[in-house]
Amino acid sequence: MLPLPEWCTTLRRLTAENDLMEQPVAAMVPRWKAGDPLIWDPLRRHLLASAARSALQQSEGNSPSPDTTRAKLAALTGKRTARIAELDSELTTKPSLAGKMWSWHGYGDPASLAAQLLESDHPDHSVAVGALLLSPSPLTFWQELTQ
């Protein structure tokens, strides 16, 4: 595993060795700091903002009444802000998620397995996720996981 500058240097030297007419140049160092995010397209945010601005101008230009279009967009923005605030408040009032794991091991024919399962102290949940593993031999790895 090579860091990116060494990878670029290795690739450049390999290319130079394959094409003897080219001379290798000085090592290029990426112009970003270690903590900065790695963005290959530095103008992406600006292009997105300018595209949104030009789309808004085009929609206003095609609209019979630009003031009505702006009012509709402002109303949509208000609805979006209200919905985000509503979802935010719902998320803060919800209790943290918690669950418990219940496992059961049984051996025998189907009738005895059903009887053993009915006698076990299994939880009664309306929302549950379950898995059934059937095997002719004991599943020791699963028993280790569930104990």
C-alpha positions as CSV (number, residue, x, y, z in Angstrom):
1,M,0.0,0.0,0.0
2,L,1.6,3.3,-1.1
3,P,0.5,6.8,-0.2
4,L,-0.7,8.9,-3.1
5,P,2.5,10.9,-3.8
6,E,4.6,7.7,-3.9
7,W,2.0,6.0,-6.1
8,C,2.2,9.0,-8.5
9,T,6.0,8.8,-8.5
10,T,6.0,5.1,-9.1
11,L,3.5,5.4,-12.0
12,R,5.5,8.3,-13.5
13,R,8.8,6.3,-13.3
14,L,7.2,3.2,-14.8
15,T,5.8,5.3,-17.7
16,A,9.3,6.8,-18.2
17,E,10.9,3.4,-18.3
18,N,8.4,2.2,-20.8
19,D,8.9,5.2,-23.1
20,L,12.7,5.8,-23.1
21,M,12.3,9.0,-25.1
22,E,10.7,10.8,-22.1
23,Q,12.7,11.9,-19.1
24,P,11.1,11.7,-15.7
25,V,10.3,15.0,-14.1
26,A,10.5,16.1,-10.5
27,A,8.1,14.4,-8.1
28,M,4.7,16.1,-8.0
29,V,3.3,16.6,-4.5
30,P,-0.5,16.9,-4.1
31,R,-1.4,20.4,-3.1
32,W,-3.7,19.5,-0.1
33,K,-3.1,19.2,3.6
34,A,-3.4,16.0,5.5
35,G,-6.6,17.0,7.3
36,D,-8.4,18.5,4.2
37,P,-11.0,16.6,2.4
38,L,-9.8,15.1,-0.9
39,I,-11.9,16.8,-3.6
40,W,-10.9,15.9,-7.1
41,D,-13.1,18.6,-8.6
42,P,-12.4,21.8,-6.6
43,L,-15.0,23.8,-8.5
44,R,-17.9,21.4,-7.9
45,R,-19.6,23.4,-5.2
46,H,-19.3,26.6,-7.3
47,L,-20.7,24.9,-10.4
48,L,-23.6,23.4,-8.5
49,A,-24.5,26.8,-7.0
50,S,-24.2,28.6,-10.4
51,A,-26.2,25.9,-12.1
52,A,-29.0,26.3,-9.5
53,R,-28.9,30.1,-9.9
54,S,-29.1,29.9,-13.7
55,A,-32.0,27.3,-13.4
56,L,-33.8,29.7,-11.1
57,Q,-33.2,32.6,-13.6
58,Q,-34.5,30.5,-16.5
59,S,-37.6,29.4,-14.6
60,E,-38.3,33.0,-13.7
61,G,-37.7,34.1,-17.3
62,N,-40.1,31.4,-18.6
63,S,-42.7,32.2,-16.0
64,P,-45.6,34.6,-16.9
65,S,-45.2,36.3,-13.5
66,P,-41.7,36.0,-11.8
67,D,-43.1,37.4,-8.5
68,T,-45.5,34.5,-8.3
69,T,-42.7,32.0,-8.9
70,R,-40.6,33.6,-6.2
71,A,-43.5,33.5,-3.8
72,K,-44.2,29.8,-4.5
73,L,-40.5,29.0,-4.0
74,A,-40.5,31.0,-0.7
75,A,-43.6,29.0,0.4
76,L,-41.9,25.7,-0.5
77,T,-38.8,26.8,1.4
78,G,-40.9,27.6,4.5
79,K,-42.7,24.2,4.2
80,R,-39.3,22.5,3.9
81,T,-37.9,24.3,7.0
82,A,-41.0,23.5,9.0
83,R,-40.9,19.8,8.0
84,I,-37.2,19.6,8.9
85,A,-37.9,21.2,12.3
86,E,-40.7,18.8,12.9
87,L,-38.6,15.8,12.0
88,D,-35.8,17.2,14.2
89,S,-38.1,17.5,17.2
90,E,-39.5,14.0,16.6
91,L,-35.9,12.6,16.6
92,T,-35.0,14.4,19.8
93,T,-38.1,13.1,21.6
94,K,-37.7,9.5,20.5
95,P,-36.0,7.2,23.1
96,S,-32.8,5.6,22.1
97,L,-33.1,2.3,20.3
98,A,-32.5,-0.7,22.5
99,G,-33.1,-4.4,21.9
100,K,-32.3,-7.7,23.4
101,M,-31.2,-10.9,21.9
102,W,-32.9,-14.2,22.7
103,S,-31.5,-17.5,21.6
104,W,-32.8,-21.0,21.9
105,H,-31.2,-24.3,21.2
106,G,-33.2,-27.5,20.7
107,Y,-32.5,-31.0,19.6
108,G,-34.9,-33.7,18.4
109,D,-37.7,-34.4,16.0
110,P,-40.1,-31.6,14.9
111,A,-42.8,-32.4,17.5
112,S,-40.3,-32.4,20.4
113,L,-38.7,-29.2,19.1
114,A,-42.2,-27.5,19.0
115,A,-42.9,-28.6,22.5
116,Q,-39.5,-27.4,23.7
117,L,-40.1,-24.0,22.0
118,L,-43.5,-23.6,23.7
119,E,-42.0,-24.4,27.1
120,S,-39.1,-21.9,26.6
121,D,-39.4,-18.4,28.0
122,H,-39.4,-16.6,24.6
123,P,-40.2,-12.9,24.5
124,D,-43.5,-11.8,22.9
125,H,-42.7,-8.8,20.7
126,S,-44.8,-7.4,17.9
127,V,-41.7,-6.2,16.0
128,A,-39.0,-8.8,15.9
129,V,-36.3,-10.1,13.7
130,G,-35.6,-13.8,13.7
131,A,-33.4,-16.4,12.1
132,L,-33.7,-20.1,12.1
133,L,-30.7,-22.3,11.7
134,L,-31.2,-26.0,11.0
135,S,-28.2,-28.3,11.0
136,P,-27.7,-32.1,11.5
137,S,-24.7,-31.3,13.7
138,P,-24.4,-28.9,16.6
139,L,-23.7,-25.3,15.6
140,T,-21.0,-24.6,18.2
141,F,-20.0,-21.3,16.6
142,W,-23.6,-20.0,16.9
143,Q,-23.8,-21.1,20.5
144,E,-20.6,-19.2,21.3
145,L,-22.0,-16.1,19.7
146,T,-25.3,-16.1,21.5
147,Q,-24.0,-16.9,25.0
